[in-house]
Amino acid sequence: MRIGLTFDLRGEYLAAGYTEEETAEFDRPDTIEAIEAALQFLGHRTDRIGNLRQLVQRLAAGDRWDLVLNIAEGLHGLARESQVPAVLDAYQIPYTFSDPLVTAVCLHKGLTKLVVRQAGIPTPDFAVIESGEDAARVSLPYPLFAKPVAEGTGKGIDFRSKISDPAGLERVCNELLIRFRQPVLVETYLPGREMTIGLWGTGASAEVIGTLEICLRPSAEPHAYSYANKEACEERVEYRFVDAAGDATVREAECLALAAWRALGCRDAGRVDVRCDAAGQPQLIEVNPLAGLHPQHSDLPMLCTARGIPYVRLIERIVESALERVSPNRRQPRTAGRRLGTAF
């Protein structure tokens, strides 16, 4: 099978003048090399496509693929993770991971919480702040926690994110509104254990892979798995594999994560982040349907390693799950040379 790879390379954006923080979610060349090597080991032919603009150019030239393994995060807009899937949908090219609707909802943490709350899944009380006036009207009990509504990799989160009074809330929200040019999510601060739960599969076939507990070392920024803590995770964070069989809290968190994955319609593989409240009850924080795939440094492959699952098997399971959506008699991809205006 010919599998195309869509991705955003961090180095390309840094060379274009974007900052380290702006490009924090993008991939390094060794991630692409690892995915490609796994696919080739599994017998597939691979084709490195690149980012959204490069995909559009390739499609305009008439290129097509049996499947696209998509890890492109996108750069602009609240639905940036949906851009590559939306284009592939328009061309009826199958791809891995969630569709444009799901990726957009999951990137917007406020919308994610609305959906899972409607499904009966516990998540902290929250407000979405779009202006300084909104911050002044927040009536949630302190302490609160504030972060950009549609960022990943801990961007916009630091030691100031835990807020103890209205003046601090207005100050932090105004700073984030200006800095990230998007709404701010404010939610009840959860002081308990933090866990990230890996899943693979889709719908009824989805399964929990396992759970890592995020334990901050003394050298870490306090209160959260922040941007700085993630960037220096080797020194600041301990990742503990925790077994649901002997830990009732982990078991409850995994049940919550699987319910959220299915309620949101996530596909193929990803992660759900959970934190416990003051009573020790797990609550959903956010969902990542486009999880990192670096074999040593990304949480999902780290979980697989802790479970004894080889990286190649993770990539194989992702492809298997995506192919379950492809009809056996699907029209074959068109060959190169067709112009964009006649390619549909």
Secondary structure, DSSP 8 states (H G I E B T S, - for coil): -EEEEE--BHHHHHHTT--TTTTTTSB-HHHHHHHHHHHHHTT-EEEEEESHHHHHHHHHTT---SEEEE----SSSTTGGGHHHHHHHHTT--BSS--HHHHHHHHSHHHHHHHHHHTT-----EEEE-SHHHHHT----SSEEEEETT--TTTT-STTSEE-SHHHHHHHHHHHHHHHSS-EEEEE---S-EEEEEEES-GGG-EEEEEEEEEE-TTS-SSS--HHHHHTHHHHEEEEEE-GGG-HHHHHHHHHHHHHHHHHT--SEEEEEEEE-TTS-EEEEEEESS----TTTSHHHHHHHHTT--HHHHHHHHHHHHHTTS-TT------TT--GGG--
